[in-house]
Amino acid sequence: MKSSATRILGFAVLGILIISQISSSATNAHRLHAISQLKLDPKNNPMTCTYCHTNKYGGDTWNGFGTLISSFYYGTAKYDFPTALYQALSARKDSDQDGYMDILEIVAKTAPGDKKSRPSKTAVALSNELTRLGGIAAFRK
């Protein structure tokens, strides 16, 4: 017969596994939604975790862009995820401080929260491309 401590430990492990699965599913749902909203090609330009996280595998630590999205999603306004993402892009911030606004990095298909992921085009060229796409409104869901 199992001891009470062994049973409690088993339930705790089971609880952690269930919570991590729920958290993983929610995160994956956000990532999949963002791929669509940001007009990324999941085969040729997949969204990596470093769009929003400091770790390439995701996790709890947000980079500047993830923090910005979180401020709209979890903050006072508590927007739904598509609106929070749109609000982050509309803020016209340079979350990774690499000289390119987040929205221009999205146009360039680079990660706005990863300083190592820089566009190869100039900011002016990307701004012109954004205008041709219909401006920031093209990324509204």
C-alpha positions, 0 to 999 in steps of 0.5 A: 500500500502506498503511503500518503506522501507518495500519493500526494506526490503523485497527485502533485506531479499529475497536477503539474503535468495537467497545468503545463499541458493547458499552458502549452496549449494556450501558448500554442493557440496564441502562436498559431493565431499570431502566425495568421494575424501577422501573415507569416508562412508557417512552412517558410517563415515559422514564428519562433518563440523568440518573437515574444520570449527570451528563450528560444523554447519559450517559457516564462521570461518575456522579451520586450515585444512579449512584455508589450503584448502582455501589457495589453492582454493581461493589463488593465484593459485585458484585451483578447489576444488578437486585439492585444497583438494589434495594440502592441503593433499600433504602439509603434515601439522598437521593443528590441531596440535594434532601430526598427519599430516592431511593425516594420520587423513584422513586415520584414518577417523578423522577430521584433523581440530579438535584437539579433533578428534584424531586417535586411531592408531599410526602415524607409523601404519597410515603411513603404511596404507597410503603406502598400499593405494598407498600414497597420490596419492590415494586421488587425483581426 
